[in-house]
Amino acid sequence: RGYLDNITAIGPRTVGSPANEVLAVNYLLEQIRAIETESTDAHKISVDVQRPTGSFSIDFLGGFTSYYANITNVVVKLEPRNGAEHAVLSNCHFDSVPNTPGASDDAVSCSVMLEILYTLSKSSEPLQHAVIFLFNGAEENILQASHGFITQHEWAKSIRAFINLEAAGVGGKELVFQTGPENPWLVQAYVCAAKHPFASVVAQEIFQSGIIPADTDFRIYRDFGNVPGIDLAFIENGYIYHTKYDTSDRILTDSIQRAGDNILAVLKYLATSDKLAKSFEYRHGNVVFFDVLGLFVLAYPARVGTIMNCIIAAIAFLYLGKKVFQPKTRVINNLKRFFTAFGLILLSWISTLVTVVIVAVFVSLIGQSLSWYTHFYVSVFLYGTAAAAKLILVHTLVKKFYYKNMNDLNLGDVFFDASLLIWTIALAVITQIGLCSAFICMLWVAFPLLTKLMIHKEFRQKGATIKFLVLYMLGMFVPYLYIMYLSWTIFEMFTPIMGRSGSEIPPDVVLAGFIVAITMILSSYFINFIYLVKSTKLTLITSTAVSVVTLILVCSGIFFPYSSDMANPKPKRVFLQHTSRRFHDLDGNLVKSDSGIWINGFDYNGISHITPHIPEINDTIRTPCEEWAPFCGLPWILPVHFMFRLVTCYYLGKYVIGMKGRRANVFLLSAVHTSRYISLSTGPSHMSLYIRPHKGSALSTWSLGDGTPVASIGGDYFVFYSHGLHATPWNFWIELTASEKHSDGIVSLAIAAHYFFGEDQKSPQLYALLERLPNWTFSSGWSCTYDLFVF
């Protein structure tokens, strides 16, 4: 904890700032030297400060290109006294996003790594392989420092595996949410070594699907270094992730100790493993892995899982076929009853989803979105009970009007088998797609089928109700317990993300969809009870009443989305940029200029909850889009424009910026054969370059990345630039092809300069506006300039 307190005491550590490039680096070097002096003779410690320059393209956030200059890495190699040919990498980052102390993301991981370095260096037992500790100084700049290390550092060639330490929340348990690719032995290493395992292939497949707007250095090592690894992150309390509340005192000592125990054990296991030296020989397919209540991890090769899934699905199909086709004299009748039940279950699910989504859309339209953000139980009472009520209602009506003359026991049997068929089909389809998460469907086929085979007689005996219920619940215990455990993990991760996922996607619709999905899963093998019990009236009335009352309370606005409770804050995120814009024509003449504060609410509510506190922010100042300029002529720090509706963004144009620093400048040095432009840019440590080829022209190549331009969503090109201390001016060239001469030029090029620290960060007007924001907000504000040129 001492390391953590000292790192966070430095304050926000933005790339390019003295805090990040000097103070944090000096502190790390000081601690590493102290550790080196106490190390035993069994080890050799080497230290290197790397300051790489480079660029790469990435398909994250709609696709963009990143350029970095003179950023900082602190690299430590712990190896046997006689050296080592192979190494395992442990990675953390000591930089933080602007205006935040970054305790969980990622100072605590760097603290853990320092402690692990100290522990290993004090051991009298030499390691078989080297352990490289990378304290990288530019992860928040979209993975730049890891790219600089893995593509340029001489030690990178010896790395055979890595562990990446990250955070998506503040403290709690660290979840292994990515592994590989295609290295089952790494998961087995974690299974064997980790003392407090917490891992899920479901989280891996959700994360790699791209639906979470985040990424980690894991991608860089995998894609640019071709190195397999383990990605783990703290996930608890994501509400204060990347805010001023991410302080060291909020991270429990137990969380730090737990992470240290796990990572030390896994690193030591890998550094003494014979497989590390030949890691590429063990690259054979994916692996299914999941922990059981945090007690232990089950892991097996995906191909084994495929065989298991196919066998279980085949057994289920054979069982169902036997039920339907015997006796032969009643096949047609059996098929009709069976597929009627199958269709009714699907119909009930679809109608439930539609009903609950309509409620969620209504809540969003009346401006009460995220009412559950601080009080999660509200979402359960609103959407969960509505889903349960609709499911019960549909099947109650079916039982009353369609099956009124049919034996209840037979109905229960048929609907159980219909649910089993749905899960068996899902198991077969998901296995065929190749998703490792198919193991969930396998659980929901294997255990219910086994339960049915064990108590099939009780299904048809009226006098065995208690015995039947006991045996039934015992048989279903494992899949239901696991799905509840998994649901908790998913909601723990996803609910806070809804507060930082932009204004395009209604979070109530997303959360309602999740809750309906969980309700459908949990109800799968209990729908048959609706047909077995005498009456569902009380349950139906109770669940409907709870949902309706909750809806009325939500509509009244009683559940405020955000909280300023210092013990457990759940703030609204607001970003303010005091912007000075200048637009130039082909001849270099200034055709338009303005200045103002650009305000973005980072969730679906925009800034509707803030306007009562600052009345001058109203509909009359919604941000206009300059259609003719790339990215609407706005100074996006990253290409996240597709995540925001401009109607939720505001531009207070009456504020005149008064900056002491220089604007960023783009100088056209020369034009070669009228299509290649060589430019030079100067400005602060963070700049965004936007390029839009005019109609009839195309950006064919440039000096960035691998030379192939990558367009962002919308067709414009975005380049994210940052530098450490003492960087030289940024030189780059772009080459365009044009079918004919254009009187209005062939390309528009704009550059925004972002001042994240120093005396230019906040103007007096920006300070004054920030002071007026309510205490339940987290505001991140900075000054920036925007200049557009036509060539």
C-alpha positions in Angstrom: 0.0 0.0 0.0 2.9 2.3 0.6 3.8 2.2 -3.1 0.2 2.9 -4.1 -0.1 5.9 -1.8 3.1 7.4 -3.0 2.3 7.0 -6.7 -1.2 8.5 -6.4 0.2 11.3 -4.2 1.9 12.6 -7.3 -1.6 13.5 -8.7 -3.0 13.0 -12.2 -0.3 11.5 -14.4 -1.1 12.6 -17.9 1.3 11.7 -20.7 3.6 14.6 -21.4 3.2 16.1 -18.0 6.1 16.5 -15.6 4.1 14.4 -13.1 4.1 11.5 -15.5 7.4 11.9 -17.3 9.5 13.0 -14.4 8.0 12.5 -10.9 6.4 9.1 -11.5 9.4 7.8 -13.4 11.9 9.1 -10.8 9.8 7.4 -8.0 9.7 4.1 -9.9 13.5 4.2 -10.5 14.2 5.1 -6.9 12.1 2.1 -5.7 13.7 -0.2 -8.2 17.2 0.8 -7.2 16.3 0.2 -3.5 15.0 -3.3 -4.4 18.2 -4.0 -6.5 20.4 -3.2 -3.5 18.6 -5.8 -1.4 18.4 -8.6 -4.0 20.2 -11.9 -3.5 23.2 -13.1 -5.6 20.9 -15.6 -7.3 19.5 -12.9 -9.5 20.6 -10.1 -11.8 18.5 -7.0 -12.2 18.7 -4.7 -15.2 16.9 -1.4 -15.6 16.2 0.6 -18.8 14.2 3.7 -19.5 12.9 3.6 -23.0 11.5 6.6 -24.9 10.1 5.3 -28.1 8.6 7.0 -31.1 6.3 5.2 -33.5 2.8 4.9 -35.0 0.2 2.2 -35.7 -3.4 1.8 -36.8 -6.1 0.1 -34.7 -9.7 -0.8 -35.3 -10.8 0.2 -31.8 -13.4 3.1 -31.5 -14.4 2.9 -35.1 -10.8 2.8 -36.4 -8.0 5.4 -36.2 -4.3 5.8 -36.3 -2.1 6.6 -33.3 1.3 8.4 -33.4 3.5 8.8 -30.3 6.8 10.6 -29.8 9.3 10.3 -26.9 6.9 8.6 -24.5 8.3 6.8 -21.5 8.6 3.1 -20.4 10.5 1.9 -17.3 11.6 -1.6 -17.9 13.1 -4.0 -15.4 14.5 -7.5 -16.1 15.0 -10.0 -13.3 16.9 -13.0 -14.5 19.3 -15.7 -13.2 22.8 -14.6 -12.6 24.0 -16.3 -15.8 21.2 -14.8 -17.8 18.2 -16.3 -19.6 17.1 -16.8 -23.2 13.4 -16.6 -22.6 11.2 -14.3 -20.5 7.7 -13.7 -19.2 6.4 -10.2 -19.2 4.3 -8.5 -16.5 2.7 -5.2 -17.6 1.1 -2.3 -15.8 0.8 1.4 -16.7 1.6 4.3 -14.4 -0.1 7.1 -16.4 -3.7 8.1 -15.7 -6.4 9.8 -17.6 -6.5 13.6 -17.1 -7.9 15.0 -13.8 -7.9 11.6 -12.0 -5.4 10.0 -9.5 -5.7 6.6 -11.2 -5.3 4.5 -8.1 -7.0 1.4 -9.5 -6.2 2.2 -13.1 -3.4 1.4 -12.8 -1.2 2.5 -9.9 -2.3 -0.4 -7.8 -1.1 -2.8 -10.4 2.3 -1.1 -10.6 2.5 -1.2 -6.8 1.8 -5.0 -6.9 4.5 -5.4 -9.5 7.0 -3.5 -7.4 6.2 -5.8 -4.4 6.5 -8.9 -6.6 9.8 -7.7 -8.0 11.0 -7.2 -4.4 9.8 -10.7 -3.3 11.3 -12.5 -6.2 14.6 -10.7 -5.9 14.9 -11.6 -2.3 14.5 -15.3 -3.0 17.6 -17.4 -2.8 16.2 -19.8 -5.5 17.1 -18.7 -9.1 14.5 -18.6 -11.7 14.7 -20.7 -14.9 13.6 -17.8 -17.1 13.7 -14.0 -16.9 10.8 -11.9 -15.7 10.4 -8.6 -17.4 8.4 -5.9 -15.5 7.2 -3.2 -17.8 5.9 0.0 -16.1 4.5 1.6 -19.2 3.8 5.3 -19.3 1.3 5.8 -22.0 -1.6 3.2 -21.9 -4.4 5.7 -21.5 -3.3 7.2 -24.8 -4.8 4.2 -26.4 -2.0 1.6 -25.8 0.9 3.6 -27.2 3.7 2.7 -24.7 3.1 -1.1 -25.0 3.3 -0.7 -28.8 6.6 1.1 -28.4 8.0 -1.6 -26.2 6.9 -4.7 -28.0 7.9 -3.4 -31.5 11.1 -1.6 -30.6 12.7 -2.7 -27.3 15.5 -5.3 -27.6 14.2 -7.3 -24.7 10.9 -7.8 -26.4 12.3 -10.6 -28.6 12.8 -12.9 -25.6 9.2 -12.7 -24.4 7.2 -15.9 -24.7 4.1 -15.0 -22.6 2.8 -12.0 -20.6 0.4 -11.1 -17.8 -1.4 -7.7 -18.3 -2.7 -6.0 -15.1 -5.6 -3.7 -15.7 -8.7 -2.3 -14.1 -12.4 -1.7 -15.1 -13.4 -0.9 -11.6 -11.9 0.0 -8.2 -10.7 -3.0 -6.2 -12.6 -6.2 -5.5 -11.5 -9.4 -7.2 -9.4 -9.3 -10.3 -11.1 -11.2 -13.2 -9.2 -13.1 -15.9 -11.2 -12.0 -18.9 -8.9 -12.7 -21.8 -6.3 -15.4 -22.5 -4.4 -16.8 -25.4 -4.8 -16.7 -28.2 -4.8 -20.5 -28.7 -2.5 -21.3 -25.8 -4.4 -23.6 -23.4 -1.3 -24.1 -21.3 -1.4 -20.5 -20.1 -4.9 -21.1 -18.6 -3.6 -24.3 -17.1 -0.8 -22.3 -15.5 -3.3 -19.9 -14.0 -5.4 -22.8 -12.8 -2.5 -24.5 -11.2 -0.9 -21.5 -9.6 -3.5 -18.9 -8.7 -4.5 -19.0 -5.1 -7.8 -17.1 -5.5 -9.0 -17.8 -9.0 -11.6 -15.7 -10.7 -11.9 -16.3 -14.5 -14.5 -16.6 -17.2 -14.4 -17.4 -20.9 -17.9 -15.7 -21.1 -16.2 -12.4 -20.1 -13.6 -13.0 -22.8 -16.1 -13.5 -25.6 -18.2 -10.5 -24.5 -15.1 -8.3 -24.3 -13.7 -9.5 -27.6 -17.1 -9.0 -29.3 -16.5 -5.2 -29.1 -19.7 -4.3 -27.3 -17.7 -2.9 -24.4 -16.1 0.5 -25.4 -12.7 -0.4 -23.9 -9.4 -2.1 -24.8 -6.2 -3.1 -23.1 -2.5 -3.6 -23.9 -3.4 -7.3 -24.3 -4.4 -6.4 -27.9 -1.0 -4.9 -28.6 1.0 -7.8 -27.4 -1.2 -10.2 -29.2 -1.5 -8.3 -32.6 1.9 -6.7 -32.8 4.1 -9.0 -30.8 2.3 -12.3 -31.6 2.7 -13.2 -27.9 0.1 -15.1 -25.9 -1.0 -13.8 -22.5 -3.4 -13.4 -19.6 -5.5 -10.3 -19.2 -6.9 -9.6 -15.8 -8.7 -6.6 -14.3 -10.4 -5.3 -11.1 -14.1 -5.0 -11.9 -15.8 -4.0 -8.7 -17.3 -0.5 -8.4 -16.8 0.7 -12.0 -18.9 3.8 -11.1 -15.8 5.7 -10.0 -13.4 4.2 -12.6 -11.7 7.1 -14.4 -13.0 9.7 -12.0 -11.5 11.8 -9.2 -12.8 9.3 -6.7 -10.4 6.6 -7.9 -8.2 7.1 -4.8 -5.9 4.7 -3.0 -8.0 4.7 0.2 -10.9 3.1 -1.7 -8.9 0.0 -2.6 -9.0 -2.5 0.2 -5.8 -4.0 1.5 -7.4 -7.5 1.0 -7.8 -6.7 -2.8 -4.1 -5.7 -3.1 -3.0 -8.8 -1.2 -5.3 -11.1 -3.2 -4.0 -9.7 -6.5 -0.4 -10.0 -5.3 -0.8 -13.6 -4.2 -2.3 -14.6 -7.6 0.1 -12.7 -9.8 3.2 -13.7 -7.9 2.2 -17.3 -8.0 1.4 -17.3 -11.7 4.6 -15.4 -12.6 6.8 -17.7 -10.6 5.0 -20.7 -12.1 5.7 -19.4 -15.7 9.3 -18.4 -14.9 10.1 -21.9 -13.8 8.0 -23.7 -16.5 9.6 -25.8 -19.3 6.7 -24.9 -21.5 7.6 -21.2 -21.6 10.7 -21.8 -23.7 8.6 -23.6 -26.3 5.3 -21.7 -26.0 4.6 -21.8 -29.7 4.7 -25.6 -29.7 1.7 -25.6 -27.3 -0.4 -23.3 -29.5 -3.3 -25.6 -30.3 -6.8 -24.2 -30.1 -8.9 -22.3 -27.6 -9.8 -23.3 -24.1 -13.0 -23.3 -22.1 -12.5 -21.9 -18.6 -14.6 -20.7 -15.7 -14.3 -20.5 -12.0 -16.8 -22.1 -9.6 -17.8 -19.5 -7.0 -14.2 -18.3 -6.9 -13.1 -21.6 -5.3 -11.4 -23.2 -8.3 -11.3 -23.0 -12.1 -12.5 -25.7 -14.5 -10.5 -25.6 -17.8 -10.4 -27.9 -20.8 -9.5 -27.6 -24.5 -12.3 -26.2 -26.7 -12.1 -29.3 -28.9 -12.9 -31.5 -25.8 -15.8 -29.1 -25.0 -17.1 -29.5 -28.6 -17.1 -33.3 -28.2 -18.8 -33.2 -24.8 -21.4 -30.7 -26.1 -22.1 -32.9 -29.2 -22.5 -36.0 -27.1 -24.8 -34.4 -24.6 -26.9 -32.8 -27.4 -27.2 -36.1 -29.1 -28.3 -37.8 -25.9 -30.9 -35.1 -25.4 -32.2 -35.4 -29.0 -32.4 -39.2 -28.6 -34.3 -38.9 -25.3 -36.8 -36.4 -26.9 -37.1 -38.4 -30.0 -38.0 -41.5 -28.0 -40.6 -39.5 -26.0 -42.2 -38.2 -29.1 -42.1 -41.3 -31.4 -43.3 -43.9 -28.8 -45.9 -45.2 -28.9 -46.0 -45.1 -32.6 -49.8 -44.9 -32.7 -49.7 -41.4 -31.2 -46.8 -39.9 -33.0 -48.8 -37.2 -34.8 -50.5 -36.2 -31.6 -47.3 -36.2 -29.6 -45.5 -34.1 -32.2 -48.4 -31.6 -32.2 -48.4 -31.2 -28.5 -44.6 -31.0 -28.2 -44.1 -28.4 -30.9 -47.1 -26.4 -29.7 -45.4 -26.2 -26.3 -42.1 -25.3 -27.9 -43.8 -22.5 -29.9 -45.7 -21.2 -26.9 -42.5 -20.9 -24.8 -40.8 -19.0 -27.6 -43.9 -16.8 -28.0 -43.9 -16.1 -24.3 -40.3 -15.1 -24.4 -40.7 -12.8 -27.4 -43.8 -11.1 -26.0 -42.1 -10.6 -22.7 -39.1 -9.1 -24.4 -41.3 -6.7 -26.5 -43.4 -5.7 -23.4 -40.4 -4.9 -21.2 -38.5 -3.1 -24.0 -41.6 -0.9 -24.6 -41.5 0.0 -20.9 -37.8 0.8 -21.1 -38.3 2.9 -24.2 -41.1 4.8 -22.5 -38.9 5.4 -19.4 -36.2 6.7 -21.8 -38.6 9.0 -23.7 -39.9 10.7 -20.6 -36.4 11.5 -19.4 -36.1 9.1 -16.6 -33.3 7.0 -18.0 -30.8 5.5 -15.6 -33.1 5.7 -12.6 -31.5 2.5 -11.4 -27.9 3.7 -11.8 -27.6 4.4 -8.0 -30.3 2.0 -6.9 -29.9 -1.2 -8.9 -32.8 -2.8 -7.1 -35.1 -0.4 -9.1 -34.2 -2.2 -12.3 -35.1 -5.6 -10.8 -38.4 -4.3 -9.5 -39.2 -2.5 -12.7 -38.0 -4.8 -15.5 -37.5 -8.1 -13.6 -41.0 -8.3 -12.1 -42.5 -7.1 -15.4 -40.8 -9.9 -17.2 -41.9 -12.5 -14.7 -45.5 -11.2 -14.7 -45.7 -11.3 -18.5 -44.3 -14.8 -18.7 -46.8 -16.0 -16.0 -49.7 -14.2 -17.7 -49.1 -15.7 -21.1 -48.9 -19.3 -19.8 -51.7 -18.8 -17.4 -54.0 -17.7 -20.2 -52.8 -20.6 -22.4 -53.5 -23.0 -19.6 -57.0 -21.6 -19.0 -58.2 -21.2 -22.6 -56.1 -23.6 -24.7 -55.4 -26.5 -22.4 -58.5 -26.3 -20.2 -59.3 -30.0 -20.7 -55.8 -31.4 -20.5 -54.2 -33.2 -17.5 -51.9 -30.9 -15.6 -49.2 -33.5 -15.1 -49.0 -34.2 -18.8 -48.7 -30.5 -19.5 -45.8 -30.1 -17.0 -44.0 -33.0 -18.7 -44.5 -31.6 -22.2 -43.3 -28.1 -21.3 -40.3 -29.4 -19.5 -39.3 -31.4 -22.6 -40.0 -28.3 -24.8 -37.6 -26.2 -22.7 -35.1 -29.0 -22.9 -35.4 -28.9 -26.7 -34.8 -25.2 -26.8 -31.6 -25.5 -24.8 -30.4 -28.5 -26.8 -30.9 -26.5 -30.1 -29.0 -23.6 -28.5 -26.2 -25.9 -27.4 -25.9 -27.3 -30.9 -26.0 -23.9 -32.6 -23.5 -22.2 -30.3 -21.1 -25.1 -30.4 -21.3 -25.0 -34.2 -20.5 -21.3 -34.2 -17.4 -22.1 -32.1 -18.1 -20.1 -29.0 -16.6 -21.5 -25.8 -19.5 -20.1 -23.9 -21.6 -23.0 -25.1 -20.6 -24.7 -21.9 -23.5 -22.8 -20.2 -26.0 -24.4 -22.6 -24.3 -27.7 -21.9 -25.1 -27.2 -18.2 -28.7 -26.4 -19.0 -29.1 -29.6 -21.0 -27.1 -32.1 -18.9 -28.4 -31.4 -15.4 -32.1 -31.0 -16.3 -31.9 -34.1 -18.5 -30.2 -36.1 -15.7 -32.8 -34.7 -13.2 -35.7 -35.8 -15.5 -34.3 -39.3 -16.0 -33.9 -39.7 -12.2 -37.4 -38.5 -11.2 -39.4 -39.3 -14.3 -41.9 -41.3 -12.3 -42.5 -38.4 -9.9 -43.5 -36.2 -12.9 -46.6 -38.3 -13.2 -47.5 -39.0 -9.5 -49.9 -36.6 -7.8 -48.9 -37.8 -4.3 -45.2 -37.2 -4.6 -45.3 -33.3 -4.6 -42.8 -32.7 -1.7 -40.4 -35.4 -2.8 -40.7 -34.3 -6.4 -39.9 -30.7 -5.5 -36.9 -31.6 -3.3 -35.4 -33.9 -6.0 -36.2 -31.4 -8.7 -34.5 -28.5 -6.9 -31.4 -30.6 -6.1 -31.1 -31.6 -9.7 -31.3 -28.0 -10.9 -29.1 -26.6 -8.2 -25.8 -26.6 -10.1 -27.0 -24.8 -13.3 -29.1 -22.3 -11.4 -26.4 -21.5 -8.9 -23.9 -21.0 -11.6 -26.1 -18.8 -13.8 -26.9 -16.6 -10.7 -23.2 -16.3 -10.0 -22.4 -15.5 -13.6 -25.3 -13.0 -13.8 -23.9 -11.1 -10.8 -20.5 -10.9 -12.5 -22.0 -9.6 -15.7 -24.2 -7.0 -14.0 -21.2 -6.0 -11.8 -19.3 -5.1 -15.0 -22.0 -3.8 -17.2 -24.2 -1.6 -15.0 -21.5 1.1 -14.4 -20.5 1.0 -18.1 -24.0 2.3 -18.9 -23.0 5.6 -17.3 -20.1 6.1 -19.7 -21.3 4.5 -23.0 -22.4 7.7 -24.8 -25.8 9.1 -25.7 -26.7 7.0 -28.7 -27.8 3.7 -27.1 -30.6 3.9 -24.4 -29.1 2.1 -21.4 -32.6 1.2 -20.1 -33.3 -0.8 -23.2 -29.9 -2.6 -22.9 -30.4 -3.3 -19.2 -34.0 -4.4 -19.7 -32.8 -6.8 -22.4 -30.2 -8.3 -20.0 -32.8 -8.7 -17.3 -35.3 -10.3 -19.6 -32.6 -12.7 -20.9 -31.8 -13.7 -17.3 -35.5 -14.1 -16.5 -36.0 -16.3 -19.5 -33.0 -18.5 -18.6 -34.1 -18.8 -15.0 -37.7 -19.5 -15.9 -36.8 -22.2 -18.5 -37.4 -25.2 -16.3 -40.0 -23.6 -14.1 -42.6 -22.7 -16.8 -43.9 -26.2 -16.4 -44.8 -25.4 -12.8 -47.4 -22.9 -14.1 -49.2 -25.8 -15.5 -48.8 -27.9 -12.4 -50.0 -25.5 -9.7 -53.6 -24.8 -9.1 -53.4 -21.0 -9.4 -50.9 -18.3 -10.3 -53.2 -15.5 -9.3 -51.3 -14.4 -6.2 -47.9 -14.5 -7.9 -49.2 -12.7 -11.0 -50.9 -9.9 -9.0 -47.9 -9.4 -6.7 -45.3 -9.2 -9.5 -47.6 -6.9 -11.6 -48.2 -4.6 -8.6 -44.5 -4.3 -7.8 -43.7 -3.5 -11.4 -46.5 -0.9 -11.8 -45.7 0.8 -8.5 -42.0 1.0 -9.4 -42.9 2.4 -12.8 -45.1 5.1 -11.2 -42.3 6.0 -8.8 -39.7 6.1 -11.7 -42.0 8.3 -13.7 -42.3 10.7 -10.8 -38.6 11.1 -10.7 -38.1 9.9 -7.1 -35.1 7.8 -8.1 -32.4 10.3 -9.0 -29.7 8.5 -11.1 -26.6 9.9 -9.5 -25.1 10.1 -6.1 -22.6 12.3 -4.4 -22.3 10.1 -1.3 -18.6 10.2 -0.6 -18.7 6.7 0.9 -20.1 5.3 -2.3 -20.3 8.0 -5.1 -22.0 7.3 -8.4 -21.3 10.5 -10.3 -22.4 11.7 -13.7 -19.5 12.2 -16.1 -19.4 15.6 -17.9 -16.6 16.8 -20.2 -16.0 20.4 -20.9 -13.6 21.8 -23.5 -13.0 25.5 -23.7 -12.5 25.7 -27.4 -11.2 28.3 -29.8 -11.9 27.4 -33.5 -10.6 28.9 -36.7 -11.6 27.8 -40.2 -9.4 28.8 -43.2 -10.1 28.6 -47.0 -7.9 27.4 -49.8 -5.9 30.7 -49.9 -5.3 30.6 -46.2 -7.8 33.3 -45.4 -9.7 33.1 -42.1 -13.4 32.6 -43.0 -14.8 31.8 -39.6 -13.7 31.8 -36.0 -15.5 31.4 -32.7 -14.8 30.5 -29.1 -16.8 28.8 -26.4 -17.2 25.9 -24.0 -18.2 22.6 -25.6 -20.1 20.4 -23.1 -20.7 16.7 -23.4 -22.6 14.5 -21.0 -21.1 11.1 -21.2 -24.4 9.1 -20.8 -27.8 8.9 -22.4 -29.2 11.7 -20.3 -26.8 14.2 -21.9 -26.9 17.2 -19.5 -30.6 17.4 -18.9 -30.1 17.0 -15.2 -27.5 19.8 -15.2 -29.5 22.5 -17.0 -31.5 23.5 -13.9 -28.3 24.4 -12.2 -26.9 26.3 -15.2 -29.9 27.9 -16.9 -27.9 29.3 -19.8 -27.3 25.8 -21.0 -30.5 25.2 -23.0 -31.8 24.0 -26.3 -30.9 27.2 -28.1 -27.2 26.4 -27.8 -27.1 22.8 -29.0 -23.9 22.0 -30.8 -24.2 22.6 -34.6 -22.5 20.3 -37.0 -20.2 21.9 -39.6 -21.1 19.5 -42.3 -18.3 20.6 -44.6 -15.6 20.0 -42.0 -14.2 16.6 -40.8 -15.9 15.3 -37.6 -18.4 18.2 -37.7 -15.6 20.7 -37.1 -15.5 19.7 -33.4 -12.3 19.0 -31.4 -12.8 15.3 -30.5 -9.9 13.9 -28.5 -10.8 10.4 -29.8 -13.1 9.4 -32.6 -16.1 8.7 -30.4 -18.4 10.9 -32.4 -20.6 7.9 -33.3 -21.4 7.3 -29.6 -23.0 10.8 -29.2 -26.0 12.5 -30.5 -25.2 16.1 -31.2 -28.5 17.1 -29.7 -27.0 16.1 -26.3 -23.9 18.3 -26.8 -23.9 22.0 -26.1 -21.7 24.9 -27.2 -21.6 27.9 -25.0 -20.4 30.4 -27.6 -20.3 33.5 -25.5 -17.1 32.5 -23.7 -14.0 34.0 -25.3 -10.9 31.9 -24.7 -7.9 33.5 -23.1 -5.0 31.1 -23.4 -1.4 31.9 -22.6 0.0 29.1 -24.7 0.5 28.7 -28.4 -2.0 27.2 -30.8 -1.2 24.0 -32.6 0.1 24.8 -36.1 0.1 22.8 -39.3 2.6 24.1 -41.9 2.6 22.9 -45.5 6.2 22.5 -46.3 5.9 21.3 -49.8 3.6 19.8 -52.4 5.2 17.1 -54.6 3.5 16.5 -58.0 0.4 18.2 -56.6 -0.7 15.2 -54.6 1.8 14.5 -51.8 1.7 17.0 -48.9 4.6 17.2 -46.4 3.5 18.8 -43.2 4.9 19.8 -39.8 2.9 20.3 -36.7 3.8 21.8 -33.4 1.6 22.0 -30.3 1.0 20.5 -26.8 1.5 16.8 -25.8 -2.0 15.8 -27.1 -3.3 16.6 -30.5 -6.0 15.2 -32.8 -5.5 15.3 -36.6 -8.6 15.1 -38.8 -8.4 14.5 -42.6 -11.3 14.7 -45.1 -10.5 14.1 -48.8 -12.9 16.2 -51.0 -15.2 14.6 -53.5 -13.2 13.1 -56.4 -10.1 12.6 -54.4 -8.9 9.8 -52.1 -6.2 9.4 -49.4 -4.0 6.7 -50.9 -1.1 6.4 -48.5 0.7 8.3 -45.7 3.7 8.1 -43.5 1.8 6.9 -40.5 1.1 3.3 -39.3 1.9 0.7 -41.9 1.3 3.3 -44.7 -2.3 2.2 -45.3 -4.8 4.9 -44.2 -7.6 3.6 -41.9 -10.8 5.6 -42.1 -13.0 6.1 -39.0 -16.8 5.6 -39.0 -18.2 8.2 -41.2 -15.3 8.2 -43.7 -13.1 10.8 -42.2 -9.5 10.0 -41.0 -8.5 10.4 -37.4 -4.9 10.5 -36.1 -4.3 10.6 -32.3 -1.0 12.2 -31.4 0.8 12.5 -28.2 4.4 13.1 -27.0 6.4 13.0 -23.8 8.9 15.7 -22.9 11.2 17.4 -25.3 9.6 16.0 -28.5 10.6 17.4 -31.8 8.0 18.9 -34.2 5.8 16.2 -35.8 6.6 15.6 -39.4 4.3 13.6 -41.6 3.2 13.4 -45.2 0.0 12.3 -46.9 -0.6 11.4 -50.5 -3.9 11.8 -52.3 -5.1 10.8 -55.7 -7.5 13.2 -57.5 -9.3 12.7 -60.8 -9.3 16.3 -61.7 -8.3 19.7 -60.4 -10.7 21.2 -57.8 -11.2 24.9 -57.4 -12.0 24.3 -53.7 -9.0 22.1 -53.0 -8.7 18.3 -52.7 -8.4 17.8 -48.9 -9.4 19.5 -45.7 -7.0 19.0 -42.8 -7.8 20.1 -39.2 -5.9 19.8 -36.0 -7.0 20.2 -32.4 -4.6 20.9 -29.6 -5.6 19.7 -26.2 -4.1 21.2 -23.0 -4.6 18.6 -20.3 -2.2 20.1 -17.7 -0.3 23.2 -16.9 -1.3 26.8 -16.8 -3.2 26.5 -20.1 -5.4 23.7 -19.0 -8.3 25.7 -17.6 -9.2 29.3 -18.3 -10.9 31.5 -15.7 -14.2 31.1 -17.5 -13.9 27.3 -17.5 -13.0 27.3 -13.8 -16.0 29.4 -13.0 -18.3 27.1 -15.0 -16.9 23.9 -13.3 -17.5 25.4 -9.9 -21.2 25.7 -10.7 -21.7 22.1 -11.6 -23.6 20.0 -8.9 -21.6 17.9 -6.6 -23.0 14.6 -8.0 -21.0 15.2 -11.3 -17.5 14.3 -12.2 -16.3 17.0 -14.6 -13.2 16.8 -16.6 -12.3 20.1 -18.2 -9.5 21.4 -20.4 -8.8 24.0 -23.0 -8.2 23.3 -26.7 -7.8 24.9 -30.1 -9.1 23.8 -33.4 -7.8 25.0 -36.8 -9.0 23.8 -40.2 -7.0 24.3 -43.4 -7.8 23.4 -47.1 -5.1 22.3 -49.5 
